[in-house]
Amino acid sequence: MADVLDGLASLVDKSLVRAVDGQDDRWAMLETIREFALEELEQSGEAEEVRRSVTNKVTVPCGRSTHVSRPLQAITPAPGGF
């Protein structure tokens, strides 16, 4: 967990992510960075594998089905980023 927090702190220091309006536990990636990262992921050929992995990590602990009715990129990000 310390590695994750160190990584997040590094991204904040570089102005690549920011806290969502007064919430210490929600973070938003700058839209241009998110778009660049998505393009790089698509070009790597690993996008579908990453989408499945993220879906499983998010939905399984919540006790929900791992079936997603729409692709991850079709999900509208919250104001200020994803």
Buried (B, 14 or more C-beta within 10 A) or exposed (E): EEEEEEEEEEBEEEEBBBEBEEEEEEBBBBEEBBEEEBEEBEEEEEBEEEBEEEBEEEBEEEEEEEEBEEEBEEEEEEEBBB
